[in-house]
Each structure stands twice: as structure tokens, then as C-alpha cells.
Amino acid sequence: MSYEPTPETSKSNSLWLQPFLQAAGLPFAAVLTREDVDEAMATEGVSFGELDGSVFTPALTVWGWLSQVLHTGELRSCAAAVSRIAVLLISLECKPCSGDTGAYCRARAKVPEVVIRRLAVQVAQKLEEQVPADWLWHGRHVILGDGTTLTMPDTDANQAAYPQSTSQKPGLGFPIVRMVVLLSLATGLLWDMALGPYAGKETGENALLRTVWDALRPGDIFLADRLYCSYCLLAMAMQRNVDCVVRQHQRRKTDFRRGQCIAKGDHVVVWRRPERPEWMDEATYATIPPLMLVREILVEVHEPGFRVEKLVVVTTLLDGNCYPAQDIAQLYHYRWNAELDLRSLKGSLAMDHLRCLSPEMVRKEIWMAWLGYNLTRKTIVQAALVYGKLPRQISFTGAVQAIAASWMCLATASSSKLAEMAAAQFEIIAGRRVGDRPNRVEPRAVKRRAKPHKLLTKPRDEARQELLAGRTRR
């Protein structure tokens, strides 16, 4: 079936974009337009909510879902989202929907994962093409790579797709999904993402990274920690004309007495191709060069409180004149932004534990969170451009709070009023700067004591039956 937007649906498309200050005349207005959303829906044949009496169109469903992403706690529930949709419909002088969440949940299930992913990735890729040159590193785009895990409700379907840790007994753990992300250093936007089980063959971070490797473009720089420091990965990057900056793997030894010396603690050495890994076929292995030149740089950490005093950074940026060692050392220091971005997703957007009960909806939930994350980052980039700041200087949490607070007002604002409200919103967001605390040191401990609940050592149903049996005897 084709997707033919009705007048109400077309208006709704602008509704869920407006809270993120997506309107003509604003910076980066063409990053994600109503036409882009319509095209994404049409390509995947999404068509529902067009019959008389239907309430939940694709766009209105996305609006409600994104409102869940930006709210936490009780306000994240489907019931709260339906209540917001009812109020929105009243504001638009339409008949409000029922408070029953069934229709809304069924509408969410009809939105394809591929559509959500397409919209989220499009925001990042289109915006990255337009960022000012002074936001880049040596005029080049840097893409951060990192991984993390998320937990989800303990259902049979989730356990089958994303099993819990084998160290936990059945009924006592939660299903775990592994996630590997590519993030823009300049803007913090998600570039692409891969999901997989926590354990099993070809489920590690490097395996997942290979599934999104094509997202890197010629000329990009890939920045990651030592888990991604492998001969094959660096060689595959060079084949795509992508440079790498990674920390030396702990199993590889560095001897600065060998190789071509650039400066003290900085040399170029020859790496030899290892044996073919199990995941690589012979044809691909034959394309990997037997020898490769890499640059190794010793970085000394003098700030107190850091866990390491020395580390070795490996890079394919071999020219010491164009890329001085101190610049590369500073670039690797920026890798920590990947940890902060993941913390924004899991902390500010409260996505460390998911809510959906099936693997299909879990994946959609994650991608919808990243869509909300990217649109929030886009708003931060707009505010940074208007007020002459860098996106990394503006608080992500502060931006989420500002957008959530004005969610309903911006969605229903007229074009003229939206421009006025956007100007005020940019000022608020730009004013919420990240605290300037260079080399901050804090103990990894908390003051607040945990509640004295015992650990659950048996399945909840079994423990409940024991409680009921005990009460019966009394």
C-alpha cells in the first residue's frame, strides 16, 4: 500500500518536528523535513490510521513515542503518552482519543524499525555535511566508536533473542543486548549503530562494528579505545581511505628503539599480517596487505587521579608534520566523549533498562531513543551556531529538559510564533553549558546507602508461592 498523507497527517508530521525547532528559516532546517518523513514512510509502504474514526496516524504515533523518549519515570509510560496525545488533539480542536493504550501500542508496532533507523541516521549525516570547518579536527570529520549493553524485561521472547548472562540462574537475570555505536566527535550525533546478543559467536564489539563499517566515509578518522586495535581493522579502514586513532592493545608490545624515529616516543613501524581470523573468508583475507606501516606515539599522563600514567596511541596518520604527536594525543583524549554520549542516552534519556516485551519492539525502542537523541543534538547544534559556541560546550541534559518543557507549546505553535519561541529556546539551551571542570577527579563511590532489601535468589513466581504458603500456615 502506498502512503498518501491526509491533510491532518501532513500537519502532524510538522507537529513532531516542531518541538525540535525544525522549521523554515532556522539553522539546519533541511536536515529532516516533512517531505523526508513522507518519503521514508512511502518507501516502506507504511499506511495506517487513514480510515474514518482512526486517531493514530504514523506521524501522531511518532510524536507520542518521542514524547516518551524525552520524559522519564511515570511520564514515560504509554498511558502518559496517550494522555499527551489527547491534550494535543483538543488543542488542535479535534476529538480527543480514548485513554485506553491498546490502539496506541498497536500503532507503535506498525511503525517499521527501518523507518526509524533511516530518519535517525539521516539527521546525523545531513547535519555533519553542513557543520562549520572550525568544528572539525584538522579539517577532517572524526567518528567515535564504542560499545555498551542494555537490559530489558525478563520475557521468554527477549531471553530467546538476547539471553541473560550465563553466570545468573534462570529467572534471576535480565536479557542483555550489546550495542556498538558510531558517533560524531564534532556534534555528538549518532552516525550508525549495530545490535546483537551479549554473548555467543560473532557477538563481540568488533563483530558488530563490521556490520556498520560501511557508514564510514573516505577521509573520515575513526577514533576508539584499545579493544578496536587490530591489524585487520586498521587494514580494512585504510582500504576505505579511513584513518584510525586507537590505543595500543594490551597484548601488543611497543619498542621505540625500532622503526623510523620521528621524535622521542614517536615512531613509524611495520606490522605484519596475522593468521586469518575465523570470521574472515579467504577471499577477503587475500585483500589484506601482508605488511602495514603504523605510527606509535607514547602519551604521558601527568594529571593526578588518572588510572594510567603512560599509554601508547596507534594511528595510520603517519605524517608527523601535518599531525604532530601532541595533537594526536589530544585527539585520543577526546575519545572520552563517546563514554559521555552513551551516558547521555542511558542516563539523561533513561535507556539503561528498556521497557518493551518483545525483541522487535526492543529494537524499535532503541532506535526511537536514538532518533530523539539525534534531534536533541541537532537542536544543540542550532543553538551553538547561533551563539557562537561548540556543541560539546552545551549540556545535553539541559537541552532535553528545555525541549520536554516546551513539547506541547512548540508542537501547536504557528509559524510566526514558532520563530519567536525558537529564539528564546536557543538562548535557554545555549546558556546551559557543560561545567568547565578540566581533569576532574572523583572517587568511584556513592554516599547514599542502598535500601536493605535481600537479593532475589530464586524466580519471583517461586518466591511468591513460598510467601503465600507461609501465610496460609499461619
N, C-alpha and C positions, 0 to 999 in steps of 0.2 A: 504494500500500500504506500502511496506517496504521502508526503507531509505537506498539506495545504494550510498555511496559517489562517485562522479566522481573525477578524479584527480584534476580538478580545485576547486571543493568544498572542497576536503581534504586540499588543500593548503589554501583556505580561512579560514578554521577552525583554522589553526595556525595563520592566519593573525589577527583575532580579539583577540586572546590570547596574541600574542607577545607584544602589547603595554603595557600590564600589567606585562611584564617581566616574562612570563610563558614559560620557555624553559629548556631543559635538562641541568643539571649542576648548575642551580641556586637554592637557598634555596626554599623549599616547592614546587618543580617543579611538584610533583604528586598531588597537591591539586585539580587541574582541568585540565585534559589532553584532547587532541583531541579525544581520544577514549571515554572519558566520555561524550563529546558533541554528538558524533555519536550515542552512546548508548541511550542517552536521546531522541534524535530525532527518533531513530528506535523504541523505546518503545511506543512512542505516534503516530507512523505512519506518521511522517512529511516528505512529499516528494513534492517538487515543484522546479521550475527553472532548470529542467533537460532536457527540450526539446531544440532542436537546435534553436539558436537565443535568448534563455532566458538569462537574466542577473542576476536577483536577486535570488540566492540560499539562503537557510536558514542561512548559515554562513555569507554570504556577507550582508544579511539583518540585522543580529545581529550586525555586525561590524559597519554599518551605524547608527543603533539605539543607540549603546553605544557611538558613537561619539557625538550624540545629548545630551546624558546624561552629558558628560564632558564639553560641551560648553554651554554658556548662551546667552541670548539676541537674536539678529538676527541670530547668528551662530547655534542656536538650531533648527531652522526651518527645515522642511522636504526638502525644496529646497536647503538649505545649505548642508544637509546630502547627497543628490543626487549629488551635485557638488563635494563633497569629494570622493564619490564612483567613479565618472567619472575620477577624477585625479588618484585615486588608480588603476583603470583599465588601464589607459595609462601607469602608472609606471610599471605595470605587462606586458606591451606590448600586451594588449588586446584592443578590440574595445570599446571605451567609451560608456556609456549608454546615453539615451536621458535625457534632462534636465527636462522633464515632471515628476512630482512627483507621478502620478497616479499609476504606476506599483510598485513603492517602497512602497506606502501606502497600496496597496493590499497585498504585500508580508509581511508587518508587521502584517496585520490582520491574516495571515496564521500561524504565529508562536504561538503555544498554550501557554496559561498562565501557565499551569502546567510544561512545559519545562523550562520556565524562572525561575519559583519558584524553581524547582529542582536544577538547576545549581547554583542559588544564595545560597541556603541552603547548598549545598554540599561544597562550598568553605569554609563556616564557620565551619561546623562540621569536615571536614578533617583537616583543619588547627588547630583547637582547640586541636585535639588529639596530635599534634606534638609540641605544644609550650613548651619552657623550664620550668622546675619546679619552677625556681625563679620568673617567671612571675605570678604565682598563689598566692592566698591568703591562707596561712596555708596549702599549697599543694592541695587546692581544687579550682575547677572551679566555678566562680561566674557569674550568669546570671542576668542582669539588666532587670527590667520590667517597661514599661512606655507607655503612650498613647499620641496622639495628633490628630489634624484634618487637612485636606487639602481641598482646594476648587477647583472647576473645572468649565469649561464653562457652561453657563446657557442654556442648551438644554432640550427639553422635555424628552428625554431618560435619561439624567443624573438626572433630577429632579425626575423622577419616581423611580429611584433606590436609590438615595441619596438626599432626599429632603432638601431644604434650611431651615434655622431657621424659626420657626413659628412666630417669632416676626417681620419678614420682609414681606412686601407686595409682591405678585407675580410680577415677572419682575424686582424686585429691588435687589434681593439677588443672591447668588451663591449656587449651590448644594454643600453639605459638606459630606465628607467621614471621618469616625472615624477609626483610625489606632492604634492598640496595637502591640508593638514590644518586642521581647526578644533579648538582646544584650550581647555580651561577655565583661566582665569588663577588661579582660587581653588584648584583641586585638581590641575591638570596633566593631567587625563584627556582622552583623545581624544574629541571630540564627534562628528566625522564626517571622512570622507576621500574623495578622488577620485584616480583613477589614469589616466594616459594616456601616449602616446609622448612622447619627449623633444623631438621636432621635428615640424613639419607644421602644417597648417591646424587652428585651434581646439585646439591642444595646450598653449598657454601657461597660466600660473598663473591668470590672470583667467578664462579659459575653463573651466578645471577647477573653479574656485571657484563659478561659476554653477551647476554641476551639484549642488552640496551647499548652495546658498544657503538652501533651504527649511528647513535644520536650525536656522537662527537663529530665535529666538522673539521676539515683541513684547516690548519692554522691555530686550532684550539690548544690549550695547555691543560693536561689532566693532572690534578693535584690530589694526593691521597696519602694514607699512612702506610706503614711497612707491610701490612697484610697484602697489599697490591703490588709489592715489589717482586716481580718475577720476570725472567728473561722473555718468556713468550708474550706476556702482556706488553712489555716495552717494545718488542719487535712488531707486534700487531699494531701498536699505536704509530710507530714510525711508518708502517705501510700506508696508513691513512693520513700521513703528514701531520700527526698529532704529537706534540712533545709531552713529556711526563716529568713530574717532580714528585718523588716519593721518598719516604725514609728507607734506609737500608734495612733489609730483612735481618733478623737476629741470627740466622744460620749462616749468613754470608760474611766472611771476614774481609776487612779492608786493610791493605798495606800501602801506605802513602810513599814508601820507598820505591814502588814500582810504577810503571806507566809514564805518561808525559806530564811533567810537572807544570802547572800554571802558576801556582803560588803555594805558600806553606799551607798544608791541609786542603789542597785543591789540585786534583789531577784528573787526567783522562786515561782510562784503562780499557783493555779488551776483555769482554765477556765471551765465553764460549757457550754454544747452544747445548742445553742438557738433553738427556734422552727424551724421546717422545712421551708426553704425558698421556694417560689413559683416555682423557676426554677429547684429545685431538686426533683426527684421522690422518692417515699417511699423506694424503694429497695436500692438506693444509700444512702439515709438518714440513713438507718439502719446500714450501714457500718461505719458511722461517730461515733467515740467513745463519750460517754456521758461526759467524763472528759478529760482534756488535761493539761499537765504541760507546762508552757511557762516561759521564763525569761524576766523580765522587767528591763531596765537599764536607769537611769536618766543621761542625757547628758547636761552639762552646756556649753553654747557657750559664750566665752569671747571676741571674735573678734568684734571690733566695726563695725557697718554698717549692721550686720546680722539682719534679721527681727525677729528672735526668740532668746530668752536668755536661755531657757530651753526646752528640748523635751525628750520624753520617747521613747526608741527603744525597740521593742518586737522581741524576737528571740526564735527559738527552739534549739539553741546551749546552752545547759544547763550547761556544764562543765566550771566552772569559771577558772580552772587551765589551761585547753587546750586553752580556748578562753577568755582571760582577757577582762574586760569591756572596757578598753581604745582601744583595738584592734577592738572590735565590733563598738565602737563609730566612730573610724576612717574609718571602712568599710562603715558605713552608710554615712559618708561624701563623699565617692567615688560615691554614688548614683547619684550625680550631673552630672556624666559623661553621664548618659542617656540623660539628657537635652542637653548636648553639642553634642552628636551624632545625635540627632534629628535636632539640629540646623545646623549641617553639611549637612544633607540631604536637609533641607528646605532652607538653606542659600547658602552654597557653591555649591550645585547642583541645586539650584533654583527650588525646587519642592513644594514650599508652595502653588502655584496655578498651576494646571495641564493644559494640552493643548488639550487632546483628547475629542471627542464629543460624545462618547458612553460609557456606563458603562464597557463593555467588554474591550475596548481599554484603558480606565482609569486604570483598574486593571493591564493590561499588562504594561502600562506606569510606574506605581508604582513599579512593580516587576523588570522591566528593570533598573529603577533607583537604586534599592537595589542591583541588580547584579553588576552594575558599582561601587556602593559604596563598596561592599564587595571585588571586585577585586582591588580597590584602597587601601582598608585597608590591603589586602594581600600584596601588594607592599610595604606598610609602614612597615609591619611586617618583610618582607625580608630585607629592609634597616636597621631596628632596630637590627636584628640579626647580620648582617654583621658588624655594627659599635658599637655593644655592648650597645645599648640603649633600653629603653622601648618603645613600640608602642605609648603609651599615651604621650610621650615626643615629638613626631613628629607631625607637623602641617598637618592636613587633607587638608586644602585649598592649602597649598604649594605643596602637593603631586598631587592634581588634576591639578594644573597649570603645573607642570612638565610633567605629563602624556599627557595632552592635547597638550602641545607644541611639543612633540615628537611623536604624534599619528601616523602621516603618515610615518615618518622615521623608527620607530620601526616595523611597520607593514610590511614593504618591506625589512627589513634588512636580510642579510644572517646569517646563524648560527654563523659563526665566528665573524661577525661584531656585531651581537646582544649581544654576551657576553661582548665585549668591551664597547658597548653603555650602557649595563645594569650596569656595574661597575660605569660609570660616572653618570648614573641616580640615583643609590643608594647613591652616595656621595652628590648629589644635594638634594635629598629628606631628607636624614638624617641630613643635615645641616640646614634645615628649621624647627627649633624647636618651640614648643609652648612656648609663653612667660612665664617666671617664675615670676608670679605675685600672690604670696600667699595671700589669703583673700582680693583680690582686691575689692574695693568699688567704685561704680559709680552711680551717680543719674540716675533714670529711666526717662530721658528726653533727647530731641534732640535739637540741636542748630539751625539746618536748618528749616526754616519755610515752611509749605506746600503751594502749589500753591493755589491761592484764587478761586478755582472752587466751584460752588454751588453743593450741593448734589443732585443726581438724585432722585426725589421723585415720579416718575411715570415711567411706562415701556418706554424703549428707543424708540420703534416704535411710541408710542403715543406722546412723546415729539418731535420727528422728524416731525410728521404730523402738530403739532402746529407751529413749526418753518416755515414749508413750507406754511401754511395758512397765517401766518403773512406777509411773503414776498409777497404773491400774492396780499394781500390787499394794500400793498404799491405800 
